[in-house]
Amino acid sequence: MRELMDDFWRDLVTKNVTTEIFIPRNLIKSHTYDFWLTAFSYLFSSTIFSETQNRRSPSTDTLRDITDFILKTDPGHANYNPFVFERTKEGVKIIL
């Protein structure tokens, strides 16, 4: 599962900007709430931004907050350490 999730996130890394991920709105809508909970849990413990990072997944409440955040379409910003999330109608940018 970890390898599949790492590949999922790696495919979304913004070309030429290795510290950004962009999730298009249509991709957000194409997956279930539970998928996103799992995906964000893996993102926080992933090494896709740095091979040396060893992070832990945030609490279930925080994962729910993140998932709720990405499902909305109005512009917004949120900080979920170490990531900053920028939401637009087109999708969500995640910046390290």
C-alpha positions, 0 to 999 in steps of 0.5 A, a space after each residue: 500500500 505504501 508504494 502505491 500511495 507514494 506513486 500516487 503522490 509522486 505523480 502529482 508533484 508539480 513538474 520542475 517544482 519538487 516542493 509542490 503537489 497539485 491535486 486537480 478538482 476532478 481528481 479530488 471528486 473522483 475519490 471517496 472521503 475515505 480514500 483521501 483520509 488514507 492518502 493524506 495519512 501516507 503523505 505525511 509519512 512519505 519521503 517524496 519530498 525528501 528521502 531523509 524525512 521521517 514524519 508521522 501521520 497527524 491525528 484522525 481529526 486533523 486528517 478529517 479537517 484536511 479532507 474537508 478542506 480539499 473537498 470545498 471549492 471556495 478559495 482558502 489557505 490552511 497550514 497543516 505542518 509541515 504543509 501549506 494547502 492553497 485551495 482554488 476552484 481548479 484544485 488544491 496546491 500543497 506546498 512544503 
